[in-house]
Amino acid sequence: MSKQKQKAKKQYLCQICGRHIDSKAALMHVKAEEYLIRLIKNNHPDWDVNSNACNKCVDYYRKLVKEAEI
């Protein structure tokens, strides 16, 4: 496989959600996660990013990010 093809297939592990993402989507993924955190913080200013959140709440905010098509 050529170096160019290997580079295109390179993946990263997201430090926020733990998913493997393609290098081409890495920046978009990070920006979406940052937006998700800002949404949660806007509605719950006392929430700490290092604190836990239940899956139902995180899924709700991920759905909002997806619907916003950022």
C-alpha positions in Angstrom: 0.0 0.0 0.0 1.3 3.5 -0.9 2.2 6.0 1.8 -0.6 8.2 0.5 -3.2 5.5 1.0 -1.9 4.6 4.4 -2.1 8.3 5.4 -5.7 8.5 4.2 -6.6 5.5 6.3 -5.0 6.7 9.4 -7.3 6.8 12.4 -7.2 8.4 15.8 -8.8 7.5 19.1 -10.9 10.3 20.4 -9.9 11.2 23.9 -13.4 12.5 24.6 -15.7 9.7 23.4 -13.2 6.8 22.8 -14.3 6.3 19.2 -11.9 5.6 16.4 -12.1 8.4 13.8 -10.6 8.9 10.4 -7.9 11.5 10.2 -9.9 13.5 7.6 -12.8 13.8 10.1 -10.7 14.4 13.2 -11.0 18.2 13.3 -14.8 18.1 12.5 -15.2 15.4 15.3 -13.3 17.5 17.8 -15.3 20.7 16.9 -18.6 18.7 17.3 -17.5 17.4 20.7 -16.5 21.0 21.8 -19.9 22.2 20.7 -21.6 19.4 22.6 -19.7 20.5 25.8 -20.7 24.1 25.2 -24.4 23.1 24.9 -24.3 21.2 28.1 -22.4 24.0 30.0 -24.9 26.6 28.7 -27.8 24.6 30.1 -26.0 23.4 33.2 -23.3 25.9 34.2 -22.3 24.0 37.3 -21.5 20.8 35.3 -17.8 20.1 35.2 -16.3 18.5 32.1 -14.4 16.1 34.3 -17.6 15.0 36.0 -19.7 12.1 34.9 -22.8 12.4 32.8 -25.3 9.7 32.1 -25.6 8.2 28.6 -29.2 9.4 28.2 -28.1 13.0 28.7 -25.0 12.8 26.5 -27.1 11.1 23.8 -29.7 13.9 24.0 -27.0 16.6 23.5 -25.4 14.6 20.7 -28.7 14.4 19.0 -29.0 18.2 19.2 -25.5 18.6 17.7 -26.4 16.2 14.9 -29.7 18.0 14.1 -27.8 21.3 14.0 -25.6 19.7 11.3 -22.4 21.5 12.4 
